[in-house]
């Protein structure tokens, strides 16, 4: 009986993660300014840090994973901005 309960929990977790990813994708697709402002402004960075700390208080592996994802996205965001600056300087 516990195997069926564990399977049901896993299915619910996968469905929840996929729906969360779809919602995040829709938000980033419709309003890309939100994604950019999270990594460009001090307030956006503070929101991401506080969110990561709160997730880490709930589950340490979740906090570390979110922190790594945010750092990677932060680096990609700033790399794309510096590449666009240099591409606009072409003569």
TORKOL-4160 file (C-alpha; in steps of 0.2 Angstrom, whole numbers, padded with zeros to 4 digits, m for minus):
91
<pt num="1" X="0000" Y="0000" Z="0000"/>
<pt num="2" X="0014" Y="0012" Z="0004"/>
<pt num="3" X="0022" Y="0009" Z="m0014"/>
<pt num="4" X="0006" Y="0016" Z="m0022"/>
<pt num="5" X="0006" Y="0031" Z="m0010"/>
<pt num="6" X="0024" Y="0034" Z="m0015"/>
<pt num="7" X="0020" Y="0033" Z="m0033"/>
<pt num="8" X="0006" Y="0045" Z="m0032"/>
<pt num="9" X="0017" Y="0057" Z="m0023"/>
<pt num="10" X="0030" Y="0056" Z="m0037"/>
<pt num="11" X="0017" Y="0059" Z="m0050"/>
<pt num="12" X="0010" Y="0074" Z="m0041"/>
<pt num="13" X="0028" Y="0081" Z="m0039"/>
<pt num="14" X="0032" Y="0079" Z="m0058"/>
<pt num="15" X="0015" Y="0087" Z="m0063"/>
<pt num="16" X="0018" Y="0101" Z="m0051"/>
<pt num="17" X="0036" Y="0104" Z="m0058"/>
<pt num="18" X="0030" Y="0104" Z="m0076"/>
<pt num="19" X="0016" Y="0116" Z="m0072"/>
<pt num="20" X="0028" Y="0127" Z="m0063"/>
<pt num="21" X="0040" Y="0127" Z="m0078"/>
<pt num="22" X="0026" Y="0131" Z="m0090"/>
<pt num="23" X="0019" Y="0145" Z="m0080"/>
<pt num="24" X="0037" Y="0152" Z="m0078"/>
<pt num="25" X="0040" Y="0150" Z="m0097"/>
<pt num="26" X="0023" Y="0159" Z="m0101"/>
<pt num="27" X="0028" Y="0174" Z="m0089"/>
<pt num="28" X="0045" Y="0176" Z="m0097"/>
<pt num="29" X="0038" Y="0174" Z="m0114"/>
<pt num="30" X="0024" Y="0187" Z="m0112"/>
<pt num="31" X="0034" Y="0199" Z="m0100"/>
<pt num="32" X="0053" Y="0198" Z="m0103"/>
<pt num="33" X="0056" Y="0214" Z="m0094"/>
<pt num="34" X="0052" Y="0205" Z="m0077"/>
<pt num="35" X="0066" Y="0192" Z="m0081"/>
<pt num="36" X="0078" Y="0206" Z="m0085"/>
<pt num="37" X="0074" Y="0217" Z="m0070"/>
<pt num="38" X="0077" Y="0203" Z="m0058"/>
<pt num="39" X="0095" Y="0202" Z="m0063"/>
<pt num="40" X="0098" Y="0220" Z="m0067"/>
<pt num="41" X="0092" Y="0229" Z="m0052"/>
<pt num="42" X="0097" Y="0229" Z="m0034"/>
<pt num="43" X="0079" Y="0225" Z="m0028"/>
<pt num="44" X="0078" Y="0211" Z="m0040"/>
<pt num="45" X="0094" Y="0203" Z="m0034"/>
<pt num="46" X="0088" Y="0205" Z="m0016"/>
<pt num="47" X="0072" Y="0196" Z="m0020"/>
<pt num="48" X="0081" Y="0182" Z="m0028"/>
<pt num="49" X="0093" Y="0181" Z="m0013"/>
<pt num="50" X="0079" Y="0181" Z="0000"/>
<pt num="51" X="0069" Y="0168" Z="m0011"/>
<pt num="52" X="0084" Y="0157" Z="m0011"/>
<pt num="53" X="0087" Y="0159" Z="0008"/>
<pt num="54" X="0069" Y="0155" Z="0012"/>
<pt num="55" X="0069" Y="0140" Z="0001"/>
<pt num="56" X="0086" Y="0134" Z="0009"/>
<pt num="57" X="0077" Y="0136" Z="0026"/>
<pt num="58" X="0064" Y="0124" Z="0020"/>
<pt num="59" X="0075" Y="0111" Z="0011"/>
<pt num="60" X="0094" Y="0114" Z="0010"/>
<pt num="61" X="0096" Y="0105" Z="m0006"/>
<pt num="62" X="0082" Y="0115" Z="m0014"/>
<pt num="63" X="0091" Y="0131" Z="m0008"/>
<pt num="64" X="0108" Y="0126" Z="m0015"/>
<pt num="65" X="0100" Y="0121" Z="m0032"/>
<pt num="66" X="0090" Y="0137" Z="m0033"/>
<pt num="67" X="0106" Y="0147" Z="m0029"/>
<pt num="68" X="0116" Y="0138" Z="m0042"/>
<pt num="69" X="0102" Y="0141" Z="m0055"/>
<pt num="70" X="0101" Y="0159" Z="m0051"/>
<pt num="71" X="0120" Y="0161" Z="m0052"/>
<pt num="72" X="0120" Y="0153" Z="m0069"/>
<pt num="73" X="0106" Y="0164" Z="m0075"/>
<pt num="74" X="0114" Y="0179" Z="m0068"/>
<pt num="75" X="0130" Y="0176" Z="m0077"/>
<pt num="76" X="0121" Y="0172" Z="m0094"/>
<pt num="77" X="0111" Y="0188" Z="m0092"/>
<pt num="78" X="0127" Y="0199" Z="m0089"/>
<pt num="79" X="0136" Y="0190" Z="m0103"/>
<pt num="80" X="0122" Y="0193" Z="m0116"/>
<pt num="81" X="0122" Y="0211" Z="m0110"/>
<pt num="82" X="0140" Y="0213" Z="m0113"/>
<pt num="83" X="0140" Y="0205" Z="m0130"/>
<pt num="84" X="0126" Y="0216" Z="m0136"/>
<pt num="85" X="0136" Y="0231" Z="m0130"/>
<pt num="86" X="0151" Y="0226" Z="m0140"/>
<pt num="87" X="0140" Y="0221" Z="m0155"/>
<pt num="88" X="0133" Y="0239" Z="m0156"/>
<pt num="89" X="0151" Y="0246" Z="m0156"/>
<pt num="90" X="0155" Y="0239" Z="m0173"/>
<pt num="91" X="0161" Y="0251" Z="m0186"/>
